[in-house]
Amino acid sequence: MKRKGSHVAGFVLGVLCLTALDQWTKKLAVNRLMGNSPYVIWDGVFELFYSENRGAAFGILQGRQTFFFLIALCVFAVVAYVMVKLPASRRFLPLEACLTAICAGAAGNLIDRVSQGYVVDFLYFKLIDFPIFNVADCYVTVGTAVLAALFLWYYKDEEFDMLYPGRKEKV
């Protein structure tokens, strides 16, 4: 059980550290970019551009703060359930890392929504006119993409039977 406790402690510490990093970068964006011209990193390709997003990815669902709050709570609940049920095994460390990133991203953007009513975005790929995003968005996107790859090519379905109590055996 001690090993399980260390996995959960590592998860919580990871979420706290990644969330703190996200909040720090957003604070830098507010202090250095708000009200200023974009800071060009690579001309015509990538720049730091302050933006306040009251919606979700690509600006959809503008002003639906309660909806985003509920989604974040669902993410936290599902991840907590999985973390409690997951065996403390090295095999599941990649999964735990993905869940850590996803939770940190959800937490970082939730903090913004609750404290300000919007999410601070500042990373802009101008070359492809990609919507402006932030570090928390990167956590969620990368964590989800790697999670999908793990489920497709690394883990087997039967490794997750512990998540489904009372599930009948296949005949």
Summary of the structure (lengths in Angstrom):
residues: 171
radius of gyration: 18.4
end to end distance: 32.7
largest distance: 64.5
contacts: 469
relative contact order: 0.17
helix: 65%
strand: 12%
